[in-house]
Amino acid sequence: MSETQITRVPILPLGMVNAHMIRADHGVVLVDAGTPGAEAKFERALARQGLKFKDVKLIVVTHAHTDHAGAAARLRDLSGAPILAHEDDVDFYTRRKPMTFCPTSGVGRLFLKTPVPHEPYIGFEPDIVMTNSDTVSLKDFGVDGLVRHTGGHTPGSIAVELTSQDVLVGDLIASGILIGGMALTGRAIRPPFEDDPRAVAQELQRLVDSGAKRFHMGHGGPLGPAEVLRHARRLSKIAPTACGNGHCDHQSH
């Protein structure tokens, strides 16, 4: 295996929405697919490394929110690469059920009233479907690491854990002002939506305990383990809510 190279793909400015590319021995693994129509951003990011869509070997979608899954179907069409995702979000990916949202603050509740979280995307069936007990090795795709179910943010959230001590965690954690790079990028915050803060805290604690040194996220970041651990300890003290019991707000596609 070659040395791990992670490249951020900016979907929106100032780190507000990120996807990532992991450079593999014979191509790349994409982690998240950005918003609908973001395939051009991936094309440019690939070209900067002398690559094309045909060099994409796998598309990992960490969860079903539109800013992470929005261009997945188009990226699969363009690259021929399979999509890996978790079964607990499949009904959202296929559009059989409306996405659910559990706001974490007043900002999240206001955000939920805007069109942004509800932007529709082309539904898809993942090619590789994980279950709760699964771990998927990435060695067949040239990457030294695995994918594991994390839950907490959405029912089917997953994370990529690399032997380089890098982890790509989607929206398990965020950072900065207005979830991005405007200021305080080194300070962890909750994303606008989160199903179960205590489940998130347990997963972040597990990742730190397992030796993760760099947390790459969908909003802001990256962060080191000390700040992630501080955030996890704060989350663990938040009392469960109706959202934490699966009773989130259902919104139309």
SELO-71708 format. One record per atom (N, C-alpha, C): x, y, z; atom name. Coordinates in Angstrom, 1 decimal. Atoms other than C-alpha are relative to their C-alpha. Layout:
<pts>
xx,yy,zz,atom
X,Y,Z,CA $
...
</pts>
This chain:
<pts>
xx,yy,zz,atom
0.8,-1.2,0.0,N $
0.0,0.0,0.0,CA $
0.9,1.3,0.0,C $
-0.7,-1.3,0.0,N $
1.2,3.5,-0.8,CA $
-0.4,0.9,1.2,C $
0.3,-0.9,-1.1,N $
1.3,6.3,1.7,CA $
-1.3,0.7,-0.2,C $
1.4,-0.6,0.2,N $
-2.2,7.7,2.4,CA $
0.1,1.5,-0.3,C $
0.1,-1.4,0.4,N $
-3.0,11.0,0.7,CA $
-1.5,0.3,0.0,C $
1.4,-0.4,0.0,N $
-6.3,12.7,1.6,CA $
-0.1,1.4,-0.5,C $
0.2,-1.3,0.6,N $
-7.5,15.6,-0.4,CA $
-1.4,0.5,0.2,C $
1.3,-0.5,-0.2,N $
-10.4,17.8,0.6,CA $
-0.6,0.5,-1.3,C $
0.7,-0.5,1.1,N $
-12.9,18.5,-2.1,CA $
-1.0,1.1,0.5,C $
0.9,-1.0,-0.5,N $
-14.6,21.9,-1.3,CA $
-1.3,0.0,-0.8,C $
1.3,-0.1,0.7,N $
-18.3,21.7,-2.2,CA $
-0.6,1.3,0.2,C $
0.4,-1.4,-0.2,N $
-19.1,25.1,-0.7,CA $
1.2,0.7,0.6,C $
-1.2,-0.7,-0.4,N $
-16.6,27.8,0.2,CA $
0.1,0.0,1.6,C $
-0.4,-0.2,-1.4,N $
-14.9,28.3,3.6,CA $
-0.2,-1.3,0.8,C $
0.1,1.3,-0.7,N $
-15.1,24.6,4.5,CA $
-1.4,-0.3,0.5,C $
1.4,0.2,-0.5,N $
-18.9,24.8,5.0,CA $
-0.5,-1.4,-0.4,C $
0.3,1.4,0.4,N $
-19.3,21.5,3.0,CA $
1.2,-0.6,-0.7,C $
-1.2,0.7,0.5,N $
-16.5,19.1,2.3,CA $
-0.3,-1.4,-0.4,C $
-0.1,1.4,0.3,N $
-16.1,15.8,0.5,CA $
1.5,-0.2,0.0,C $
-1.5,0.3,0.0,N $
-12.7,14.0,0.4,CA $
0.3,-1.1,-1.0,C $
-0.6,1.0,0.8,N $
-10.6,11.9,-1.9,CA $
1.2,-0.7,0.7,C $
-1.1,0.7,-0.5,N $
-8.3,9.2,-0.6,CA $
0.7,-0.6,-1.2,C $
-0.8,0.5,1.1,N $
-5.5,8.5,-3.1,CA $
0.4,-1.5,0.3,C $
-0.3,1.4,-0.1,N $
-5.2,4.7,-3.6,CA $
1.1,-0.4,-0.9,C $
-1.1,0.5,0.8,N $
-2.6,2.6,-5.3,CA $
-0.2,0.2,-1.5,C $
0.3,0.0,1.4,N $
-4.4,2.6,-8.6,CA $
-1.2,0.9,-0.3,C $
1.1,-0.9,0.2,N $
-6.9,5.4,-8.3,CA $
-0.4,0.7,1.3,C $
0.4,-0.7,-1.2,N $
-9.0,7.1,-5.6,CA $
-1.3,-0.6,0.5,C $
1.3,0.3,-0.7,N $
-11.8,6.4,-3.1,CA $
-0.6,1.3,0.4,C $
0.7,-1.2,-0.4,N $
-14.3,9.2,-2.7,CA $
-0.7,-0.3,1.2,C $
0.7,0.1,-1.2,N $
-15.7,9.8,0.7,CA $
-1.0,1.2,0.0,C $
1.1,-0.9,0.2,N $
-19.1,11.6,0.3,CA $
0.0,0.6,-1.4,C $
0.3,-0.4,1.4,N $
-20.6,13.0,-2.9,CA $
-0.5,1.4,-0.1,C $
0.4,-1.4,0.1,N $
-21.5,16.6,-2.1,CA $
-1.4,0.2,-0.3,C $
1.3,-0.4,0.3,N $
-24.6,18.4,-3.1,CA $
-0.4,-0.4,-1.4,C $
0.4,0.3,1.4,N $
-26.7,17.7,-6.3,CA $
0.7,0.9,-0.9,C $
-0.7,-0.8,1.0,N $
-24.7,18.9,-9.3,CA $
1.4,0.2,0.3,C $
-1.4,-0.2,-0.4,N $
-21.3,18.7,-7.5,CA $
1.0,-0.8,-0.8,C $
-0.9,0.9,0.7,N $
-19.9,16.2,-10.0,CA $
1.1,0.8,-0.7,C $
-1.1,-0.8,0.7,N $
-18.0,19.1,-11.8,CA $
1.1,0.3,1.0,C $
-1.1,-0.3,-1.0,N $
-16.2,19.9,-8.5,CA $
0.9,-1.2,0.1,C $
-0.8,1.2,-0.1,N $
-15.0,16.3,-8.3,CA $
0.9,-0.1,-1.2,C $
-0.8,0.1,1.2,N $
-13.9,16.4,-11.9,CA $
1.2,0.9,0.0,C $
-1.1,-0.9,-0.2,N $
-11.8,19.4,-11.2,CA $
1.0,-0.4,1.0,C $
-1.0,0.5,-1.1,N $
-10.3,17.9,-8.0,CA $
0.8,-1.1,-0.5,C $
-0.8,1.2,0.6,N $
-9.4,14.7,-9.9,CA $
1.0,0.5,-1.0,C $
-0.9,-0.5,1.1,N $
-7.9,16.7,-12.8,CA $
1.3,0.6,0.6,C $
-1.2,-0.6,-0.6,N $
-5.6,18.5,-10.4,CA $
1.0,-1.0,0.4,C $
-0.9,1.1,-0.4,N $
-4.1,15.1,-9.5,CA $
0.3,-0.8,-1.3,C $
-0.3,0.8,1.3,N $
-3.9,14.0,-13.2,CA $
-0.9,-1.2,-0.1,C $
0.9,1.2,0.0,N $
-6.9,11.7,-12.7,CA $
-1.3,0.4,-0.7,C $
1.3,-0.1,0.6,N $
-10.3,11.2,-14.4,CA $
-1.0,-0.8,0.8,C $
1.0,0.8,-0.7,N $
-13.6,9.7,-13.3,CA $
0.3,-1.5,0.0,C $
-0.2,1.5,0.1,N $
-12.5,6.3,-14.5,CA $
1.0,-0.5,1.0,C $
-1.0,0.4,-1.0,N $
-9.8,6.4,-11.8,CA $
-0.7,-0.2,1.4,C $
0.7,0.2,-1.3,N $
-12.5,6.4,-9.0,CA $
-0.4,-1.5,0.1,C $
0.2,1.4,-0.3,N $
-12.7,2.9,-7.5,CA $
-1.1,-0.3,0.9,C $
1.1,0.2,-1.0,N $
-15.3,3.4,-4.8,CA $
-0.5,1.3,0.5,C $
0.7,-1.2,-0.6,N $
-17.8,6.0,-3.5,CA $
-0.6,-0.4,1.3,C $
0.6,0.2,-1.3,N $
-18.4,5.9,0.2,CA $
-0.9,1.2,0.4,C $
0.9,-1.0,-0.4,N $
-21.4,7.8,1.3,CA $
-0.3,-0.1,1.5,C $
0.0,0.2,-1.4,N $
-21.3,8.5,5.0,CA $
-1.4,0.1,0.6,C $
1.4,0.0,-0.5,N $
-25.0,9.3,5.4,CA $
-0.9,0.7,-1.1,C $
1.0,-0.3,1.1,N $
-28.2,10.3,3.5,CA $
-0.4,1.5,-0.1,C $
0.3,-1.4,0.2,N $
-28.3,14.1,3.9,CA $
0.5,0.5,-1.3,C $
-0.2,-0.4,1.4,N $
-28.4,15.9,0.6,CA $
1.4,0.6,-0.3,C $
-1.3,-0.5,0.2,N $
-25.0,17.6,1.1,CA $
1.1,-1.0,0.0,C $
-0.9,1.1,0.0,N $
-23.3,14.2,1.4,CA $
-0.3,-1.1,-1.1,C $
0.4,1.0,1.0,N $
-25.3,12.0,-1.0,CA $
-0.5,0.6,-1.3,C $
0.7,-0.7,1.1,N $
-26.5,14.6,-3.5,CA $
0.4,-0.4,-1.4,C $
-0.5,0.3,1.3,N $
-24.3,13.7,-6.4,CA $
0.5,-1.4,-0.2,C $
-0.5,1.4,0.0,N $
-23.7,10.0,-5.6,CA $
-0.4,-0.7,-1.3,C $
0.5,0.8,1.1,N $
-25.9,8.6,-8.4,CA $
0.8,0.5,-1.3,C $
-0.7,-0.5,1.2,N $
-24.2,10.9,-11.1,CA $
1.4,-0.4,0.1,C $
-1.4,0.4,-0.1,N $
-20.7,10.1,-9.8,CA $
0.1,-1.5,-0.4,C $
0.0,1.4,0.4,N $
-21.5,6.4,-10.1,CA $
-0.1,-0.2,-1.5,C $
0.2,0.1,1.5,N $
-22.8,6.9,-13.7,CA $
1.3,0.4,-0.7,C $
-1.2,-0.5,0.7,N $
-19.6,8.9,-14.6,CA $
1.2,-0.9,0.2,C $
-1.2,0.8,-0.4,N $
-17.1,6.6,-12.9,CA $
-0.1,-1.5,-0.2,C $
0.2,1.4,-0.1,N $
-18.6,3.2,-12.9,CA $
0.3,-0.6,1.3,C $
-0.4,0.5,-1.3,N $
-17.5,2.9,-9.3,CA $
-1.2,-0.4,0.8,C $
1.2,0.3,-0.8,N $
-19.8,1.2,-6.8,CA $
-0.1,1.0,1.2,C $
0.3,-0.9,-1.2,N $
-21.4,3.1,-3.9,CA $
-0.1,-0.9,1.2,C $
0.1,0.7,-1.3,N $
-20.9,1.8,-0.4,CA $
-0.8,0.9,1.0,C $
0.7,-0.7,-1.0,N $
-23.4,2.8,2.3,CA $
-0.7,-1.0,1.0,C $
0.6,0.8,-1.0,N $
-25.3,1.5,5.3,CA $
-1.5,-0.2,-0.2,C $
1.4,0.4,0.3,N $
-28.7,-0.3,5.2,CA $
-0.9,0.9,0.8,C $
1.0,-0.8,-0.8,N $
-30.2,2.0,8.0,CA $
-0.3,1.3,-0.7,C $
0.3,-1.2,0.7,N $
-30.1,4.9,5.6,CA $
-0.5,-0.3,-1.4,C $
0.3,0.4,1.4,N $
-31.1,3.0,2.4,CA $
-1.4,0.6,-0.4,C $
1.4,-0.6,0.4,N $
-34.8,4.1,2.5,CA $
0.1,1.4,-0.3,C $
-0.2,-1.5,0.3,N $
-33.6,7.7,2.5,CA $
0.7,0.1,-1.4,C $
-0.7,-0.1,1.3,N $
-31.1,7.1,-0.4,CA $
-0.9,-0.3,-1.2,C $
0.9,0.4,1.1,N $
-33.8,5.4,-2.5,CA $
-1.2,0.9,-0.1,C $
1.1,-0.9,0.0,N $
-36.3,8.1,-1.6,CA $
-1.3,-0.7,0.4,C $
1.2,0.7,-0.4,N $
-38.7,5.5,-0.3,CA $
-0.6,0.7,1.3,C $
0.4,-0.7,-1.2,N $
-38.9,7.5,3.0,CA $
0.6,1.4,0.0,C $
-0.6,-1.3,-0.2,N $
-38.5,11.2,3.7,CA $
1.1,0.0,1.0,C $
-1.1,-0.2,-0.9,N $
-35.3,12.3,5.4,CA $
-0.5,0.5,1.3,C $
0.3,-0.5,-1.3,N $
-35.5,12.9,9.1,CA $
1.1,0.9,0.6,C $
-1.0,-1.0,-0.5,N $
-33.8,15.8,11.0,CA $
-0.3,0.2,1.5,C $
0.1,-0.3,-1.4,N $
-33.2,16.3,14.7,CA $
0.9,1.3,0.2,C $
-0.8,-1.2,-0.2,N $
-32.1,20.0,15.1,CA $
0.7,0.0,1.4,C $
-0.8,0.0,-1.2,N $
-29.3,20.5,17.7,CA $
-0.1,1.4,0.7,C $
0.0,-1.3,-0.6,N $
-30.0,24.2,18.3,CA $
-1.0,0.9,-0.8,C $
0.9,-1.0,0.7,N $
-32.0,27.3,17.2,CA $
0.5,0.2,-1.4,C $
-0.6,-0.2,1.4,N $
-29.6,27.6,14.2,CA $
-0.5,-1.2,-0.8,C $
0.5,1.2,0.7,N $
-30.6,24.0,13.2,CA $
-1.4,0.1,-0.3,C $
1.5,-0.2,0.3,N $
-34.3,24.8,13.5,CA $
-0.2,1.0,-1.1,C $
0.1,-1.0,1.0,N $
-33.9,27.9,11.4,CA $
0.4,-0.6,-1.4,C $
-0.5,0.6,1.2,N $
-31.8,26.0,8.9,CA $
-1.0,-1.0,-0.7,C $
1.0,0.9,0.5,N $
-34.5,23.4,8.6,CA $
-1.2,0.6,-0.7,C $
1.1,-0.7,0.6,N $
-37.0,26.0,7.5,CA $
0.5,0.6,-1.4,C $
-0.4,-0.5,1.3,N $
-34.8,26.9,4.5,CA $
0.0,-1.2,-1.0,C $
0.0,1.1,1.0,N $
-34.7,24.9,1.2,CA $
1.2,-0.9,0.0,C $
-1.3,0.7,0.2,N $
-31.1,23.8,1.6,CA $
0.0,-1.5,0.5,C $
-0.1,1.4,-0.4,N $
-31.5,20.6,3.7,CA $
-0.9,-0.9,-0.8,C $
1.0,0.8,0.7,N $
-34.4,19.5,1.6,CA $
0.2,-0.1,-1.5,C $
-0.2,0.1,1.4,N $
-32.8,19.8,-1.8,CA $
0.0,-1.4,-0.5,C $
0.1,1.4,0.5,N $
-33.8,16.7,-3.8,CA $
1.2,-0.5,-0.7,C $
-1.1,0.5,0.8,N $
-31.3,14.4,-5.3,CA $
-0.5,-1.3,-0.6,C $
0.4,1.2,0.7,N $
-31.4,11.4,-7.6,CA $
0.1,-1.2,0.9,C $
-0.1,1.2,-0.9,N $
-32.3,8.3,-5.6,CA $
0.8,-1.1,-0.6,C $
-0.8,1.1,0.4,N $
-30.1,5.3,-5.7,CA $
0.0,-1.1,1.0,C $
-0.2,1.2,-0.8,N $
-29.6,1.8,-4.4,CA $
1.5,-0.2,0.2,C $
-1.4,0.3,-0.1,N $
-26.1,1.3,-2.9,CA $
0.4,-1.3,-0.5,C $
-0.5,1.3,0.5,N $
-24.0,-1.4,-4.5,CA $
0.5,-0.9,1.1,C $
-0.6,0.8,-1.1,N $
-22.3,-2.5,-1.3,CA $
-0.8,0.6,1.3,C $
0.8,-0.4,-1.1,N $
-24.7,-2.4,1.7,CA $
0.5,-0.6,1.3,C $
-0.4,0.5,-1.3,N $
-23.4,-2.6,5.2,CA $
-1.1,-0.2,1.0,C $
1.0,0.1,-1.2,N $
-25.3,-3.8,8.3,CA $
0.8,0.4,1.2,C $
-0.6,-0.5,-1.3,N $
-24.6,-2.8,11.9,CA $
1.3,-0.7,0.4,C $
-1.2,0.8,-0.4,N $
-22.1,-5.6,12.5,CA $
1.1,0.0,-1.0,C $
-1.0,0.0,1.1,N $
-20.2,-5.1,9.2,CA $
1.1,0.9,0.3,C $
-1.1,-0.9,0.4,N $
-16.8,-3.7,8.7,CA $
0.4,-0.4,-1.4,C $
-0.4,0.2,1.4,N $
-15.7,-3.3,5.1,CA $
1.4,0.4,-0.2,C $
-1.4,-0.3,0.3,N $
-12.0,-3.5,4.3,CA $
0.1,0.7,-1.3,C $
-0.2,-0.8,1.2,N $
-10.8,-1.0,1.7,CA $
1.2,-0.5,-0.7,C $
-1.3,0.5,0.6,N $
-7.7,-3.1,0.8,CA $
-0.3,-0.3,-1.5,C $
0.3,0.3,1.4,N $
-9.5,-4.3,-2.4,CA $
0.0,1.2,-0.9,C $
0.1,-1.2,0.7,N $
-9.7,-0.7,-3.4,CA $
1.3,0.8,0.1,C $
-1.3,-0.6,-0.1,N $
-6.0,0.0,-2.7,CA $
0.2,0.9,1.2,C $
-0.2,-0.9,-1.2,N $
-6.5,1.8,0.7,CA $
0.1,-0.9,1.2,C $
-0.3,0.8,-1.2,N $
-5.2,0.5,4.0,CA $
-0.9,0.6,1.1,C $
1.0,-0.5,-1.0,N $
-8.3,1.0,6.2,CA $
-1.3,-0.8,-0.1,C $
1.3,0.7,0.0,N $
-11.9,0.0,6.8,CA $
-1.1,1.1,0.2,C $
1.2,-0.8,-0.3,N $
-15.4,1.4,7.0,CA $
-0.8,-0.7,1.1,C $
0.8,0.6,-1.1,N $
-17.5,1.0,10.1,CA $
-1.2,0.9,0.3,C $
1.2,-0.7,-0.4,N $
-21.0,1.9,11.2,CA $
0.2,0.8,1.3,C $
-0.1,-0.9,-1.2,N $
-21.1,4.9,13.6,CA $
-1.4,0.4,0.6,C $
1.3,-0.5,-0.5,N $
-24.8,5.9,13.8,CA $
0.1,1.3,0.7,C $
-0.1,-1.2,-0.8,N $
-25.6,8.8,16.1,CA $
-0.5,1.2,-0.8,C $
0.4,-1.2,0.8,N $
-25.9,11.5,13.4,CA $
-1.3,-0.4,-0.8,C $
1.2,0.6,0.6,N $
-28.3,9.5,11.2,CA $
0.0,-1.5,0.4,C $
0.0,1.5,-0.3,N $
-29.3,5.8,11.7,CA $
1.1,-0.7,-0.7,C $
-0.9,0.7,0.8,N $
-27.0,4.7,8.9,CA $
1.4,0.7,-0.2,C $
-1.3,-0.7,0.2,N $
-24.0,7.0,9.4,CA $
1.2,-1.0,0.1,C $
-1.2,0.8,0.0,N $
-20.6,5.4,8.7,CA $
1.2,0.9,0.0,C $
-1.3,-0.7,0.0,N $
-16.9,6.4,9.0,CA $
1.0,-0.8,-0.6,C $
-1.2,0.6,0.5,N $
-13.7,5.6,7.3,CA $
1.2,0.1,0.9,C $
-1.2,0.0,-1.0,N $
-10.8,4.6,9.6,CA $
1.2,-0.6,-0.7,C $
-1.2,0.4,0.7,N $
-7.4,4.4,8.1,CA $
1.2,-0.3,0.9,C $
-1.1,0.3,-0.9,N $
-4.2,2.9,9.5,CA $
1.0,1.1,0.1,C $
-0.8,-1.3,-0.1,N $
-2.5,6.3,8.9,CA $
-0.4,0.8,1.2,C $
0.6,-0.7,-1.1,N $
-4.6,7.4,12.0,CA $
-0.8,1.1,-0.4,C $
1.0,-0.9,0.5,N $
-6.8,9.5,9.8,CA $
-1.4,-0.7,0.0,C $
1.3,0.5,0.1,N $
-10.5,9.1,10.1,CA $
-0.9,1.0,-0.7,C $
0.9,-0.8,0.8,N $
-13.2,10.5,7.8,CA $
-1.4,-0.3,0.5,C $
1.1,0.3,-0.8,N $
-16.3,10.9,9.9,CA $
-1.3,0.6,-0.4,C $
1.2,-0.6,0.5,N $
-18.9,12.7,7.8,CA $
-0.4,1.1,1.0,C $
0.5,-1.0,-0.9,N $
-21.1,14.7,10.2,CA $
0.0,-0.5,1.5,C $
-0.1,0.4,-1.4,N $
-20.2,12.9,13.4,CA $
0.4,1.2,0.9,C $
-0.5,-1.2,-0.7,N $
-18.6,16.2,14.4,CA $
0.2,1.1,-1.0,C $
-0.2,-1.1,0.9,N $
-18.3,19.7,12.9,CA $
0.9,1.0,0.8,C $
-0.8,-1.0,-0.7,N $
-16.2,22.8,13.7,CA $
-0.2,1.4,-0.7,C $
0.1,-1.4,0.5,N $
-16.1,26.6,13.2,CA $
-1.3,0.7,0.2,C $
1.2,-0.9,0.0,N $
-18.6,29.4,13.0,CA $
-0.8,-0.4,-1.2,C $
0.9,0.4,1.0,N $
-21.6,28.4,11.0,CA $
0.5,-1.2,-0.8,C $
-0.6,1.3,0.5,N $
-20.1,24.9,10.4,CA $
0.9,0.2,-1.2,C $
-0.9,-0.2,1.1,N $
-17.2,26.0,8.3,CA $
1.3,0.8,0.5,C $
-1.3,-0.6,-0.2,N $
-14.0,28.0,8.0,CA $
0.0,1.5,0.3,C $
0.0,-1.4,-0.2,N $
-15.1,31.5,8.9,CA $
0.8,0.4,1.2,C $
-0.8,-0.3,-1.3,N $
-13.5,31.4,12.4,CA $
-0.2,-1.2,0.9,C $
0.1,1.1,-1.1,N $
-12.8,29.1,15.3,CA $
0.0,-1.4,-0.7,C $
0.0,1.3,0.7,N $
-12.0,26.2,12.9,CA $
0.5,-1.1,0.8,C $
-0.5,1.1,-0.9,N $
-10.2,24.3,15.6,CA $
-0.9,-0.3,1.1,C $
0.9,0.3,-1.1,N $
-13.2,24.3,17.9,CA $
-1.2,-0.9,-0.5,C $
1.1,0.9,0.4,N $
-15.6,21.4,17.7,CA $
-1.4,0.5,0.4,C $
1.4,-0.3,-0.3,N $
-19.3,21.9,17.5,CA $
-0.9,-1.1,-0.5,C $
0.9,1.0,0.6,N $
-22.4,19.8,16.9,CA $
-0.5,0.5,-1.4,C $
0.6,-0.4,1.3,N $
-23.7,19.8,13.3,CA $
-1.4,0.5,0.3,C $
1.3,-0.5,-0.2,N $
-27.1,21.4,12.8,CA $
-1.0,-1.1,0.3,C $
0.9,1.1,-0.3,N $
-28.8,18.0,13.0,CA $
0.8,-1.2,0.6,C $
-0.6,1.1,-0.7,N $
-28.0,15.0,15.2,CA $
-1.0,-0.9,0.7,C $
1.0,0.9,-0.6,N $
-30.1,12.0,16.2,CA $
0.2,-0.3,1.4,C $
-0.3,0.5,-1.4,N $
-28.4,10.9,19.4,CA $
1.3,0.4,0.4,C $
-1.3,-0.5,-0.4,N $
-25.7,12.9,21.0,CA $
0.9,-1.0,0.8,C $
-0.8,0.9,-0.8,N $
-24.7,10.2,23.5,CA $
0.6,-1.1,-0.9,C $
-0.5,1.0,0.9,N $
-24.3,7.6,20.7,CA $
1.2,0.7,-0.8,C $
-1.1,-0.7,0.6,N $
-22.1,10.2,18.9,CA $
1.2,0.1,0.9,C $
-1.0,-0.1,-1.0,N $
-20.1,10.7,22.1,CA $
0.8,-1.3,0.1,C $
-0.7,1.3,-0.1,N $
-19.4,7.0,22.4,CA $
0.8,-0.3,-1.2,C $
-0.7,0.3,1.2,N $
-18.3,6.7,18.8,CA $
1.3,0.9,-0.1,C $
-1.2,-0.8,0.0,N $
-15.9,9.7,19.1,CA $
1.0,-0.4,1.0,C $
-0.9,0.6,-1.0,N $
-14.5,8.3,22.3,CA $
0.7,-1.2,-0.5,C $
-0.6,1.2,0.5,N $
-13.9,5.0,20.6,CA $
1.0,0.3,-1.0,C $
-1.0,-0.4,1.0,N $
-12.1,6.6,17.7,CA $
1.2,0.6,0.6,C $
-1.2,-0.6,-0.7,N $
-9.8,8.6,20.0,CA $
0.7,-1.1,0.7,C $
-0.6,1.1,-0.7,N $
-9.2,5.5,22.1,CA $
0.8,-1.0,-1.0,C $
-0.6,0.9,1.0,N $
-8.3,3.5,18.9,CA $
1.2,0.6,-0.6,C $
-1.3,-0.6,0.5,N $
-5.5,6.0,18.1,CA $
-0.2,1.0,-1.1,C $
0.2,-1.0,1.1,N $
-7.1,8.4,15.6,CA $
0.6,1.3,0.4,C $
-0.8,-1.2,-0.3,N $
-5.0,11.5,15.3,CA $
-0.6,1.2,-0.8,C $
0.6,-1.1,0.8,N $
-6.8,13.5,12.5,CA $
-1.4,-0.3,-0.4,C $
1.4,0.2,0.3,N $
-10.5,13.8,12.1,CA $
-0.4,1.0,-1.1,C $
0.5,-0.7,1.2,N $
-11.7,14.9,8.6,CA $
-1.5,0.0,0.0,C $
1.5,-0.2,-0.1,N $
-15.3,16.2,8.5,CA $
-0.6,0.6,-1.2,C $
0.8,-0.6,1.1,N $
-18.0,17.3,6.2,CA $
-0.2,1.5,0.2,C $
0.1,-1.4,-0.2,N $
-18.1,20.7,7.8,CA $
1.1,0.5,0.9,C $
-1.1,-0.5,-0.8,N $
-15.0,22.5,9.0,CA $
1.1,-1.0,0.0,C $
-1.1,0.9,-0.2,N $
-12.0,20.7,10.3,CA $
1.2,0.2,-0.8,C $
0.0,1.2,-0.8,N $
-9.8,18.8,10.4,CA $
0.3,0.4,1.5,C $
-0.2,-0.2,-1.4,N $
-9.5,18.4,14.2,CA $
0.9,-1.1,0.5,C $
-0.8,1.0,-0.7,N $
-7.1,16.6,16.5,CA $
-0.8,-0.7,1.1,C $
0.7,0.8,-0.9,N $
-8.0,14.1,19.2,CA $
-0.4,0.7,1.3,C $
0.3,-0.6,-1.2,N $
-7.8,16.4,22.2,CA $
-1.3,0.8,-0.1,C $
1.2,-0.7,0.1,N $
-10.5,18.7,20.9,CA $
-1.2,-0.9,-0.3,C $
1.0,0.9,0.2,N $
-12.6,15.8,19.7,CA $
-0.5,-0.6,1.3,C $
0.3,0.6,-1.3,N $
-12.4,14.2,23.2,CA $
-0.7,1.0,0.9,C $
0.8,-1.0,-0.8,N $
-13.5,17.5,24.8,CA $
-1.4,0.1,-0.4,C $
1.4,0.0,0.5,N $
-16.5,17.6,22.6,CA $
-0.8,-1.2,0.3,C $
0.6,1.2,-0.3,N $
-17.3,14.0,23.2,CA $
-0.5,0.0,1.5,C $
0.4,-0.1,-1.5,N $
-17.3,14.5,27.0,CA $
-1.2,0.9,0.2,C $
1.1,-1.0,-0.1,N $
-19.6,17.5,26.6,CA $
-1.3,-0.7,-0.5,C $
1.2,0.6,0.6,N $
-22.0,15.5,24.4,CA $
-0.6,-1.1,0.9,C $
0.4,1.1,-0.9,N $
-22.1,12.6,26.9,CA $
-0.9,0.4,1.1,C $
0.8,-0.6,-1.1,N $
-23.8,14.9,29.4,CA $
-1.3,0.5,-0.4,C $
1.3,-0.5,0.6,N $
-26.7,15.9,27.1,CA $
-1.0,-1.1,0.2,C $
1.1,1.0,-0.3,N $
-29.9,14.2,28.2,CA $
-0.6,-0.5,-1.3,C $
0.7,0.5,1.2,N $
-31.6,12.0,25.6,CA $
-1.3,0.8,-0.3,C $
1.2,-0.7,0.4,N $
-34.4,13.7,23.7,CA $
-0.9,-1.0,-0.8,C $
0.9,0.8,0.8,N $
-37.3,12.5,21.6,CA $
0.8,-0.4,-1.3,C $
-0.8,0.4,1.2,N $
-34.9,12.6,18.6,CA $
0.9,-1.2,0.3,C $
-0.9,1.1,-0.3,N $
-32.5,10.3,20.4,CA $
-0.7,-1.4,0.1,C $
0.7,1.2,0.0,N $
-35.3,7.8,20.6,CA $
-0.6,-0.3,-1.4,C $
0.4,0.2,1.4,N $
-35.8,8.0,16.8,CA $
-1.2,0.8,-0.4,C $
1.2,-0.8,0.4,N $
-38.7,10.5,16.8,CA $
0.4,1.3,-0.5,C $
-0.5,-1.3,0.6,N $
-37.1,13.1,14.6,CA $
-1.1,0.6,-0.9,C $
1.0,-0.7,0.9,N $
-38.9,15.6,12.4,CA $
0.1,-0.6,-1.4,C $
0.0,0.5,1.3,N $
-39.9,14.1,9.1,CA $
-0.3,1.2,-1.0,C $
0.2,-1.1,1.0,N $
-39.6,16.4,6.1,CA $
-0.2,-0.6,-1.4,C $
0.2,0.5,1.3,N $
-40.6,16.0,2.5,CA $
1.3,0.0,-0.8,C $
-1.2,0.2,0.8,N $
-38.1,15.0,-0.2,CA $
0.5,1.4,-0.5,C $
</pts>
